[in-house]
């Protein structure tokens, strides 16, 4: 049987916890190493299942990857050994599609399995492909694979139909080595996009405007090596703060980037928590009982879809009714039914969920369906009376570094059972 987490709920979480580096910044940073023959050293790469998958993917493409004594992860791709991201890896981790732009830009050829749908939505990559075609790539779909070719990509103006994070990252990496200037309009403004631009800049790319909706990239002939420290994980940070808020505790996160947390912190305050920010530290003192609040997910700087499930757990025990509207993914309420097994009263209808707060959850066995859904079940379990068993925790391990150990050192009774 796959690993489960057994949680004895009802204890307030208190104390300080360091935030790990961001999964969604580490994955594009690792893929960026494909753009150069020189070493790229990344500090602070989190120990996550998705990082293990990314390392396997890069190794298959010819990367030599080593862990330095000082904690850095060194990636060097002297020559490409392959141009293919195989289906086994893409189906395990959709972010594998981030090798498409770099492979095409470096060698003029890329073959990447189409990701297909997943637990939270259909998630097409049409905007990535449309953008690469604008840069002059020939794109064909054959036998479930995207095949992209170009002798040398040429800069162009790309206006995305919608805001896509990995789409923006793929195009930024491809354009960095294209001939001439590329303008990305309606670009994603997520901090992870800006972090990737900082790494590319250190490698010699000329990029302006990353972190805004208009990014200008002046292509260069070659990129070199660089050393880069990955930004803190704003979703892990938010998850730890909600763990304090939902248990009536008092949690301080350290090594965080509060400017990336504005929407999450504002919503915690609306729920009655007291928030204190001091440089890279954020303290969240829980209210007696959380207050209801309405949430609409949006691209950054709006409220992140990756925090929606965790807030649903919190609002489930709030005083009053809350409405949650999910605008990014069409099927991201799978956790609602599992939360109901713990006693929550949640009704979903298309993109909205109405949450009627109950006074407490009761422990029960529940099943995780995706990464952030697992986090919300763990949070609810921490607040529940009695024992909650969360199965399929491999979802959690994809994106949280030793979450149960972090929660345990804040006072949770939580154990991993094989
Ligand atoms: N979309 C398209 N066409 C495209 C690209 C996206 O229709 O070509 C749609 C998607 O189906 C979705 C919306 O646009 O409905 C936004 O998707 P986006 O491309 O921004 O998502 P992503 O890049 O695949 C990243 C994160 C996700 C996070 C989303 C939204 C990484 C590796 N993943 O995904 O993180 O939810 O942005 O912020 O950066 C997670 O960490 O749990 C996670 C799912």
Boltz pocket constraint, residues with backbone or C-beta under 6 A from the ligand:
constraints:
  - pocket:
      binder: B
      contacts: [[A, 23], [A, 24], [A, 27], [A, 94], [A, 95], [A, 121], [A, 122], [A, 123], [A, 124], [A, 125], [A, 126], [A, 127], [A, 128], [A, 129], [A, 162], [A, 163], [A, 164], [A, 165], [A, 166], [A, 167], [A, 192], [A, 305], [A, 306], [A, 327], [A, 328], [A, 329], [A, 330], [A, 371], [A, 372], [A, 399]]
      max_distance: 6.0
